[in-house]
Amino acid sequence: MEQFNVQDTIDAVVALFASSERVIFNVVKAEGEATIVLADKIQMNRLFTNLIQNGIEAAEEKGDRAFIDIHTSIENNNIKIVIEDQSGGIPEQVVPHIFSPNFTTKNSGTGLGLAICKGIVEKAESTISFRSIQGKGTVFTILLPHIKL
């Protein structure tokens, strides 16, 4: 666990994918204070990579480009990170299982990605939630305790 600016981690992950023609990002950063958290930096990188990759893969399955919005804000002593894709949403019948280990809707993969994401967030004493609109997309919201310097 270390203190770091989570926006820098998000920016680094976005930079990894931004050179691809298959994804378009809209990143809105928190204004004012730095977005400092106490967490495992490598695991936070894995969290954001997984959520972004899932949005990209969902769009690719439909033959579309991925459009991913990432909004970071500071609210009530928390850093709120909202990652939204426009890749069609999660089928309603699988929503209850989305964070379950070994559950996947893909033809490949282990089904561990979102279960690992949930574990990463919980280890940082934080929360992750989502909402999905069938035919539109999925929004993941992460709340991390904000460390004020």
C-alpha positions as a Markdown table, in Angstrom:
| # | Residue | x | y | z |
|---|---|---|---|---|
| 1 | Met | 0.0 | 0.0 | 0.0 |
| 2 | Glu | 1.3 | 3.4 | -0.9 |
| 3 | Gln | 0.0 | 6.9 | -1.4 |
| 4 | Phe | -0.2 | 8.1 | -5.0 |
| 5 | Asn | -2.2 | 10.2 | -7.4 |
| 6 | Val | -4.7 | 7.8 | -8.9 |
| 7 | Gln | -5.3 | 10.2 | -11.8 |
| 8 | Asp | -1.7 | 9.5 | -12.9 |
| 9 | Thr | -2.5 | 5.8 | -12.9 |
| 10 | Ile | -5.6 | 6.3 | -15.0 |
| 11 | Asp | -3.8 | 8.5 | -17.4 |
| 12 | Ala | -1.1 | 5.8 | -17.8 |
| 13 | Val | -3.6 | 3.1 | -18.6 |
| 14 | Val | -5.5 | 5.4 | -21.0 |
| 15 | Ala | -2.2 | 6.1 | -22.8 |
| 16 | Leu | -1.7 | 2.4 | -23.3 |
| 17 | Phe | -4.9 | 2.1 | -25.2 |
| 18 | Ala | -5.2 | 5.5 | -26.8 |
| 19 | Ser | -2.9 | 4.8 | -29.7 |
| 20 | Ser | -5.4 | 2.2 | -31.0 |
| 21 | Glu | -7.9 | 3.2 | -33.6 |
| 22 | Arg | -10.5 | 0.9 | -32.0 |
| 23 | Val | -11.0 | 3.1 | -28.9 |
| 24 | Ile | -11.9 | 6.8 | -28.3 |
| 25 | Phe | -11.6 | 8.2 | -24.8 |
| 26 | Asn | -13.2 | 11.2 | -23.1 |
| 27 | Val | -11.4 | 11.8 | -19.9 |
| 28 | Val | -12.6 | 14.4 | -17.4 |
| 29 | Lys | -10.3 | 15.0 | -14.5 |
| 30 | Ala | -11.1 | 16.2 | -11.0 |
| 31 | Glu | -10.5 | 19.9 | -10.5 |
| 32 | Gly | -8.7 | 21.4 | -7.5 |
| 33 | Glu | -7.0 | 18.9 | -5.1 |
| 34 | Ala | -4.8 | 16.1 | -6.2 |
| 35 | Thr | -6.5 | 12.7 | -6.3 |
| 36 | Ile | -4.3 | 11.0 | -3.7 |
| 37 | Val | -5.2 | 7.5 | -2.5 |
| 38 | Leu | -3.7 | 4.8 | -0.3 |
| 39 | Ala | -3.7 | 1.6 | -2.2 |
| 40 | Asp | -1.6 | -0.9 | -4.1 |
| 41 | Lys | -0.6 | 1.0 | -7.2 |
| 42 | Ile | 0.0 | -2.1 | -9.4 |
| 43 | Gln | -3.4 | -3.5 | -8.5 |
| 44 | Met | -5.1 | -0.2 | -9.3 |
| 45 | Asn | -3.4 | -0.3 | -12.7 |
| 46 | Arg | -4.8 | -3.8 | -13.1 |
| 47 | Leu | -8.3 | -2.6 | -12.1 |
| 48 | Phe | -8.4 | 0.2 | -14.7 |
| 49 | Thr | -6.8 | -1.9 | -17.4 |
| 50 | Asn | -9.4 | -4.6 | -16.9 |
| 51 | Leu | -12.4 | -2.3 | -16.9 |
| 52 | Ile | -11.2 | -0.5 | -20.0 |
| 53 | Gln | -10.3 | -3.7 | -21.8 |
| 54 | Asn | -13.8 | -5.1 | -21.1 |
| 55 | Gly | -15.4 | -2.1 | -22.7 |
| 56 | Ile | -13.2 | -2.4 | -25.8 |
| 57 | Glu | -13.8 | -6.1 | -26.1 |
| 58 | Ala | -17.6 | -5.7 | -25.8 |
| 59 | Ala | -17.5 | -3.1 | -28.6 |
| 60 | Glu | -15.3 | -5.3 | -30.8 |
| 61 | Glu | -17.8 | -8.2 | -30.4 |
| 62 | Lys | -20.3 | -6.0 | -32.1 |
| 63 | Gly | -17.8 | -4.8 | -34.7 |
| 64 | Asp | -17.8 | -1.3 | -33.3 |
| 65 | Arg | -15.2 | 1.2 | -32.0 |
| 66 | Ala | -15.2 | 1.6 | -28.3 |
| 67 | Phe | -16.2 | 4.9 | -26.8 |
| 68 | Ile | -15.1 | 5.1 | -23.1 |
| 69 | Asp | -15.8 | 8.0 | -20.8 |
| 70 | Ile | -13.8 | 8.4 | -17.6 |
| 71 | His | -14.7 | 11.0 | -15.1 |
| 72 | Thr | -12.8 | 11.6 | -11.8 |
| 73 | Ser | -14.2 | 13.9 | -9.1 |
| 74 | Ile | -13.7 | 14.4 | -5.4 |
| 75 | Glu | -17.0 | 14.1 | -3.4 |
| 76 | Asn | -17.5 | 13.7 | 0.3 |
| 77 | Asn | -13.9 | 12.8 | 1.1 |
| 78 | Asn | -13.9 | 10.2 | -1.6 |
| 79 | Ile | -12.4 | 10.1 | -5.1 |
| 80 | Lys | -15.2 | 9.0 | -7.4 |
| 81 | Ile | -14.1 | 7.4 | -10.6 |
| 82 | Val | -16.8 | 6.7 | -13.2 |
| 83 | Ile | -15.8 | 4.5 | -16.2 |
| 84 | Glu | -18.6 | 4.3 | -18.8 |
| 85 | Asp | -18.6 | 2.4 | -22.1 |
| 86 | Gln | -21.1 | 2.6 | -24.9 |
| 87 | Ser | -20.7 | -1.1 | -25.9 |
| 88 | Gly | -24.3 | -2.4 | -25.6 |
| 89 | Gly | -24.6 | -3.1 | -21.9 |
| 90 | Ile | -24.6 | -6.4 | -19.9 |
| 91 | Pro | -27.4 | -8.8 | -20.6 |
| 92 | Glu | -29.9 | -8.6 | -17.7 |
| 93 | Gln | -29.8 | -12.3 | -16.9 |
| 94 | Val | -26.1 | -12.2 | -16.1 |
| 95 | Val | -26.1 | -9.0 | -14.0 |
| 96 | Pro | -26.4 | -10.8 | -10.7 |
| 97 | His | -23.2 | -12.9 | -11.5 |
| 98 | Ile | -21.0 | -10.1 | -12.9 |
| 99 | Phe | -18.5 | -10.2 | -9.9 |
| 100 | Ser | -18.6 | -14.0 | -9.5 |
| 101 | Pro | -15.3 | -15.9 | -10.0 |
| 102 | Asn | -15.2 | -18.0 | -13.1 |
| 103 | Phe | -18.2 | -16.2 | -14.7 |
| 104 | Thr | -17.8 | -14.9 | -18.2 |
| 105 | Thr | -19.9 | -14.1 | -21.2 |
| 106 | Lys | -16.9 | -14.2 | -23.6 |
| 107 | Asn | -15.7 | -17.1 | -25.7 |
| 108 | Ser | -12.3 | -16.9 | -24.1 |
| 109 | Gly | -10.9 | -15.8 | -20.8 |
| 110 | Thr | -11.1 | -17.1 | -17.3 |
| 111 | Gly | -14.0 | -15.1 | -15.9 |
| 112 | Leu | -11.8 | -13.8 | -13.2 |
| 113 | Gly | -11.4 | -10.2 | -14.3 |
| 114 | Leu | -14.3 | -8.5 | -12.6 |
| 115 | Ala | -14.0 | -10.7 | -9.5 |
| 116 | Ile | -10.4 | -9.6 | -9.3 |
| 117 | Cys | -11.5 | -6.0 | -9.8 |
| 118 | Lys | -13.9 | -6.2 | -6.9 |
| 119 | Gly | -11.2 | -7.8 | -4.7 |
| 120 | Ile | -8.7 | -5.0 | -5.6 |
| 121 | Val | -11.2 | -2.3 | -4.7 |
| 122 | Glu | -12.3 | -4.0 | -1.4 |
| 123 | Lys | -8.6 | -4.4 | -0.4 |
| 124 | Ala | -8.3 | -0.6 | -0.7 |
| 125 | Glu | -11.3 | -0.3 | 1.6 |
| 126 | Ser | -13.3 | 1.1 | -1.2 |
| 127 | Thr | -16.4 | 0.2 | -3.2 |
| 128 | Ile | -17.2 | -0.7 | -6.8 |
| 129 | Ser | -20.7 | -0.7 | -8.3 |
| 130 | Phe | -22.2 | -0.8 | -11.8 |
| 131 | Arg | -25.3 | -0.2 | -13.7 |
| 132 | Ser | -26.0 | -1.4 | -17.2 |
| 133 | Ile | -28.5 | -0.2 | -19.7 |
| 134 | Gln | -29.2 | -2.9 | -22.3 |
| 135 | Gly | -28.5 | -1.7 | -25.8 |
| 136 | Lys | -26.5 | 1.3 | -24.5 |
| 137 | Gly | -23.6 | 0.5 | -22.2 |
| 138 | Thr | -22.2 | -0.1 | -18.7 |
| 139 | Val | -21.1 | 2.4 | -16.0 |
| 140 | Phe | -18.7 | 1.3 | -13.3 |
| 141 | Thr | -18.4 | 3.6 | -10.3 |
| 142 | Ile | -15.4 | 3.3 | -7.9 |
| 143 | Leu | -15.2 | 5.2 | -4.6 |
| 144 | Leu | -11.8 | 5.5 | -3.0 |
| 145 | Pro | -11.0 | 7.3 | 0.2 |
| 146 | His | -9.3 | 10.6 | -0.6 |
| 147 | Ile | -6.0 | 11.3 | 1.2 |
| 148 | Lys | -5.6 | 15.0 | 1.7 |
| 149 | Leu | -2.0 | 16.2 | 1.7 |
